Amino acid sequence: MAAAIVEQAFSDSDINALLFFSILVFAQQVGFASLEVGNVRAKNARNILLKNLIDKLACGVCYWAVGFAFAYGSGAKTGGFIGHSDFFLSTFTRETATLWFFSWVFLLTATTIVSGCIAERAQFEAYLAYTPLMSVLVYPLVVHWTWEGWLTTFAPHCRYLDFAGGSTVHLLGGTAGFVAAWLIGPRIGRFDGDDVKPIVGHNVESMTVGTLFLWFGWYGFNISPAYLRGDFRTTVAARAAVNTTLAGCAGSLTSILVVWWQTSQWDLRICCNGVLAGMVSITGLCPHVEPWAAFTMGTIAGFVYLALSKLLTRLGVDDPLDASAVHAGCSLVGLIGLGVFAKPEFVQQHRTGDPRICGGFLYTSRGGEQLGVQILGVLVIMAFTGASSFVLFYTLKHFGRLRVDQATEIAGIDNIDHGGPAYPDFVILSHE
């Protein structure tokens, strides 16, 4: 997208659609807040909720001032590496205003993912430091590369494809979250030698409602890019809606049935995360595949989520929401699967007239090139995001600004840093 999108004229109906679906995407923030607070212990509820609110505030200011210019400004002078125009939305038209709002709500999702990965032991200041980095550098550069920058031009016949943010949001957020969780270390009591102690959240109702809100907002997430370009916008939007539904259902059913087969237990948390895993997997290619392929993607994502969740535990990485497994791991399923399952005519419906469309190798002899482009693209994005996040979080750790002290973690961050418990009229019984 980038500068080419900024410069094109949108119809009234396109602007109305983009604004409406962007508001749906913003509703996902209700889902993230509910999901995260339900998955942490009551003594840290205020902390995680405040992080979710501050995220919106800091991202809004930073993205308005600098981030949008880097993401969607002209990159002609930098070889498609970074934009360099429209700082502080200096060129204000209805198109740039709509695109700013549209891309800002996507940025919020990427940054919010990280808060779940380091929940219950991160200093509030650490998250304040991370949000500007994401808003002005990491997310904008990845967006610029992915949607009109150098990642779309380096291969002779195929462009890197990501329809709705599989890489710019989920792979990016999940990778950064993994690095942060690895560097900050596990919560006290999570790992005791070879023993792994589950630390359960305090509110399954909030967790479930959060999942449903995320599902609701995901339709805005995966449908909205259809109205940015192409001659078949409603066809693309309808296919995206169907495939998003099927992938989410497949991911959840796969996850919960596998866990039931292993443990004879119907696990609500697994069911919720399975929905998210399936929808993450289809985000990068939702209108580019047949419904059966979307169901296949979701099924694979269910297995990948469970496998990566176990791998994180074996590695001693404590991710309270399994956010890095869900978002980074399952986004790879779709982004790489695009080189297998994408139908060239479906891609052309969105990118009408683009000569650099290949598609998956099930449908075209150039599918191998598309697959190679996709693999190289995700490796570049993971490397850049991982390195940027490592530098920041390692620096914070080195200066003692990443993790709260042991006494604060045991007492609960709410009680020390936020004026008291979230539920002052209730006695919280600890199972630790």
N, C-alpha and C positions, 0 to 999 in steps of 0.2 A: 504494500500500500504506500506508505511514506509519502513523499512529495507528490507523486502522481495522484494520490487520493485527495490531498489537500487542494490541488489545482483544479479538480473536476467539479462540475456543477451537479448538485443533487436536486431531484424533483421534490416538491412538497411532500408527496407520499413517502419518498425515501427518508426524508428528514424526520417525519412523524414516526416512521417505523423504527429508525435508529434510536431516537430519543425514548420511545416506548420500551424497546427491548433493553436499552441501557439501564433504564429504571428497574427492570426485572433483574438485571445482573447485580445492581446495587442491593436488591433485596437478598442476595446471597450473603451479604454481610450479617444480616440477622441470623442466617443459618450458621455461619462460621462462629459467631459469638455464642450461640446456643450449643452448638456441637462441642466447642472447646470448653465452655464452662461446665458442661455435663460430664466431660471426661477428666476433669481435674478434681482434686479434693476440695471440700468446702472451705478450707482455710486459705485457699488461693483463688477464690472465685472473683473477688474484686479486682485482683491483679490482672487476670486474663481478660476481663471485660474492659478494663481501662486500656490495656494494650490494644484491643480491637478498636476502641474509639480513637486513640491517639494516632493510630495507623492512618485513618481517614484524613485527619487534620493535617498531619505532616505531609502525606502524599499530595494532598490538594495544593498546598503552597509550593512545594518543591517541583511538582510536575508542571504547574502553571509557569513558574519562573524559568526553568531550565529544561526539565525532562521532555516536554512535548517538542521543543525545538530539536533536541537531539534525536528523537524518535521519528518525527514526521517532517522536519525541515528538509530543505534541499541538501542532498549529499553529493552533488555533482563534483565539488572541488576536493572531496575526500575519497573518491573512488567507491562510493556506496558504503563507507565505513561509519559515518556519523553525520547527522543533520546539523545545519549551522544557520538556521533562520527561524523567525517567529518566536524569539524569546519573549516571555511575558505576553504571549498571544498578541504580538504587535500587529499582525495582519488579522483583524477581527472581521470575519464574515460568518454567515450562518453555517457554511460548510466547516470552517475551522473550529467554530464553537461546538458544533455537533460532534466533530471528530475528537476534540479534546475531551468532552464529557464521556463519549463512548470509550476512548482508550484509558481514561482515568479509572473507570470502574473495573476494567480488566487489570490494571495495575494493582488495585486494591486486593484483588484475589491473590495475585502473586506474592505480595508482601505478607498477607495474613497467614498464608500457609506456614511461614517460618515461626510465627508465635506459638503454634501448637507443638512444633518440634522441640522447643526449649522451655515449655511450660513448667511452672512450679519451682524453678531454680535460677532463672535469669534475672539479673538486675534490670530494673526498668530503664536505666540509662543506656544499657546495651541495645535494647530494642529501638530507643530513640536515635541511636547512632546508625543502626542498620537501615531504618526506613528511608532516610535521605539518600543513602548509597543506592538503594534499589530504585528510588524515584528519579534520580538525576543521571545515573550511569548504567547500571546493569540492565534493567528493563528497557530503557530507551535504546541502548545499543543493540540488544538482541532483537527488538522490534524492527529497527531500521535494517539490520542485516537480513532478517527473515522475510519481510514483506515488500521490499523493493531494493535492498542493498546487495552487497557482493555475494551473499549466499544464493541469490537467485540468478546469478550471471556467470558463475565460474565454470559450470559444466557446458559443453558445446550444444547439447540438445534439450536438456531437462532443467527445470527450475526447482529449487527446494520448495516443498509444499507444506503449509500449515494453515488450515482453514480458519480455526477459531481460537488458537492459542494453546495447542497441545505443547508446543515448545516454549513460546514466549511467556506463558503463564505457569503451566503445571510442571514442565520439566525444569524450568528456571527456579520456581519456588521450592519444589521438592529437593533439588540439588543443593540449594542454599540452606534449606532446613536440615538436610543430612549433615553437611559440614558443621553447622552450628551445634547440632546435637552431639556430634562426635567430639568436638572441641570442649564443649561445656561439661561433658561427663554425665553419668547417670544420676538420678535422684538418690538420696540417701535411702538405703534399704532395698533398692531395686535389684542389685546383684550382691550376693554374699558368697564369695568363692564360686563354687560350681552351682550353687542354688540360685534360681530365678524366682523372685517374689513378685507376684502380680500386685500392682498398685491401681486399684479400681477407682473410677470416677464416682462422684457423689449423686448424680442425678440422671437416670436413664431417660426420664421424660424429656428433659432438655436436650439430651443427645439425639433422641428420635425426632423431636420437632425440628431441631437444627438440620438433620438430614433431609427432612421433607422440604424445608425452606430452600436448601441448596438444590434439591431436585427441581423445585419450582423455578428458581432463578436460572438453572442451567438451560432451560429452553430459550431464555433471552440470550444467554452466553453463546449457544451454538447456532441459533437462528440469525442473530443480528448481522453477522458478516455478509449474509446473502444480499443485503441491501446496499453494500458498498460498491458493487460493480456487477457486470454481466447482463445478458439479455433474457435470462430465465429466472428472475429473482424469486418469484413465488414457488416455482418448482424446486429450486434449490432449498428454500426455506422449509417446504413441506417434507422433503426427504431428510433434511437435518433433524426435524422434530421426531419423525418416526424412528430413525436410526439411533438417536439419543435415548429414546425410550427403551428400545430393544437391548441396547448395550448395557444400560443400567440394570434392567431386569436380569439379563444373563449373568452379569458380574455378581449380583447379590445372590441369586439362586445357586450359582456354582460355589461361592464361598460358604454359604450356610450349610449346603448339603455335604460338602467335603468335611467341614468341622463336625457336623452331626455324625457322619460315618466314622470319624476318628474318635469322637468322645461321647457319642449318644446324647449330646446336649444341643439344644437349639439356641444359638448365641445371638442375642440382639445386637451387640456391638459389631460382630462380624457381618451381620445382615446389613447394618447401616454402612459400614465401610465398603462392603461389596458393591452397593449401589454407586458409591462415589468412584470406586475403582473402574467399574464398567463405563461410566460416563466420561471419566478422564481419558480412557483408552480411545474413545470415538471422537473426542473434541477436535483433533487435528485433521480428521478426514470425514466428518459426519455426512456431508452431502455427496461425497465422492465414491461411495460404495453402495452395493445392493444391501437390502435389509438382512439377508442371510449372512453377509460378511460382517455387518454390525453386530449381529448376535454372536458370531464367532469371535470377534474382537473382545466383546464383553466376557465371554466364557474364558478365553485365555487370560484376560486381565484378572478374573477371580482367582485363578491358580497363581498368577504372578504375585498378586497382593499377598496371599497366604505364605508363599515361599519367601518373599523378601521380608515379611514380618518376622518369620523365624530366623532368617539370616541376620537381621539386625540384632536380635536377642543373642544369638551365638557370638556376634562380634562385640557384644557389650555396649551397643549403642541404644540409649534409652530415648525413644520417640513416643511420648505418651499417647498420641493419636494415630500412630503409624502413618503420619502424613507424608513422610518421605517415600515410604513404600507405595502408598496410594498414588501420589502425584508424580513423583519422578519415575518410579518403576512402571506404572501402568500407562503413562504417557508414551513411553518408549514402545509399548505394544502397538499403539496406533500409528505413531510416526514412522516406525519401520514397516509396519503392516501396510502402510500406504503404498510402498513399493511392490506389494504383492496384489492387493485387492482393489486399488483405485481404477475405475473405468475411465478411460480418456475422454469419452463423450460427456460423462458427468462432470469432470473437471472443467471441460470447455464451457459447460453451461454457466459456470461461475466466472471463469476467466475467458470470456468470449473474445476470440481473435488473437489470443496469445499463442505465438508459434512454438513456444518452448514448453509444451505440455507432453509428457510421455505417458504416465500411468503405470499400473502394476503389471508384473510380468505374466499374470494370468490372462492378460488381454492384449499385450503388445510386445514386440520383440525388443523394444527399448526399456522394458520393465527393469532389467538388470541395472541399467544406468540410473533409472529413477531410484531404485533401491540403494545404490551406491551413494547418490546425492543425499538421500535421507539419512543414511548412516553417518556420513561425514558431517552433515549439518548438526545432528544431535550431539556428536562428539565435540564439535566446536563450541556449542552452547553450554554443554556440561563443563568443559574445561574452563571457559571464560567465567562462568558463574561460580564454579567451585573455587577457582583461584582468587577471584575478587572477594568472595565470602571468607575464604581462609585468611587472607591478609587482614581483613577487618576484625574478625572474631579472634584470631590469634593475637592481634595487637591489644584488643580489649582484655583478653585473658592474661597477657603478659603484664599489664598494668593493674591487674586485679579489679577490672571493671566489668567482667562478664557474668560472674556468678555471685549470688548472695552468700553471706557467711553461713556456717553450719547452724548457728543458733536461730537465725532468721528462717532458714529452710525448715527446721524442725517445728518452730512455733507457728509458722505460716506467714507468708509474705504480707497477707492482709493485716495481720495483727501488728506488724512492725512498721510497714511502709505506707499503709493505706487507712490508718485510723481505726482499725478494728474489723471484726468479722463481717461477712456479708449477711449473716443471719443472726443478728444479736439476740433475738428472742428465743432462739433454739439452742439446746445443748447438743453439740456434735460429738457423737461417739466414735472414737478412732478405732480402726481395726489394725493398726500398724503394730 
